[in-house]
């Protein structure tokens, strides 16, 4: 089991609320990622980070924002949640080494439901 | 366009039986191909990884094959168990970016019945 953690595991909130999904890893990995996954669909990259103070948007446009102040921590924030944000959010990390073949280790995910 | 296609979309088998899942990809330049297992409500966990020079890799009852010429891979599960019920995702990495971008298939949902 990879040492990458996400909280909360499940979240049900009302429209308009601000939320932060937490992701932490204890492997010392420089690269971290956020994916969005809907049932039966592929994972879509929404944010990534090469390291501290580095954040980039992924392939799928997202209204969420991320920050990377510490190596081990990569939180995702939605300022005003809407029903269209209902999805599973997966955090991942990888070592900055070509020898690792870019293996990404995934957290257990946060299932977000916005009513 | 870089894509990963998996088949079948879903599969039901009886406990103890074997099955084979398929993956076709168009990702280029190719770096490596992984098969992940994703249990319901959990994150994906890597089962096998293969580079272009490898054509088979085993991990217990899981055996993956890769044909880099035809850009096809398969995952064979032997003597299935109830705990094998999960989504199996084919993931291809390119070597054209420093990010090490991953391209995900939609997965094959495997259900093993007793």
Contacts between the chains, C-beta under 8 A, distances in Angstrom:
chain1	res1	chain2	res2	distance
A	2	B	43	8.0
A	2	B	45	7.7
A	4	B	43	7.9
A	6	B	43	8.0
A	9	B	41	8.0
A	31	B	99	7.4
A	31	B	100	7.7
A	40	B	9	7.7
A	40	B	106	6.5
A	40	B	107	7.6
A	40	B	109	7.5
A	41	B	106	5.9
A	42	B	4	7.6
A	42	B	89	7.7
A	42	B	104	4.1
A	42	B	105	6.2
A	42	B	106	4.8
A	42	B	107	7.4
A	43	B	44	7.8
A	43	B	89	7.8
A	43	B	104	4.6
A	45	B	101	7.6
A	45	B	102	7.7
A	48	B	99	6.5
A	50	B	98	8.0
A	50	B	99	7.8
A	90	B	43	5.3
A	90	B	44	7.7
A	92	B	43	7.5
A	94	B	100	6.8
A	101	B	31	6.9
A	101	B	32	4.9
A	101	B	49	5.9
A	101	B	51	7.2
A	101	B	93	6.9
A	102	B	31	7.2
A	102	B	32	7.7
A	102	B	93	5.3
A	102	B	100	3.1
A	102	B	102	7.3
A	103	B	34	7.5
A	103	B	46	6.2
A	103	B	49	6.9
A	104	B	102	6.5
A	105	B	46	7.9
A	106	B	43	3.2
A	106	B	44	5.0
A	106	B	45	7.2
A	107	B	43	5.2
A	108	B	41	7.6
A	108	B	42	5.3
A	108	B	43	5.2
A	109	B	41	6.9
A	109	B	42	6.6
A	109	B	43	5.2
A	111	B	41	6.7
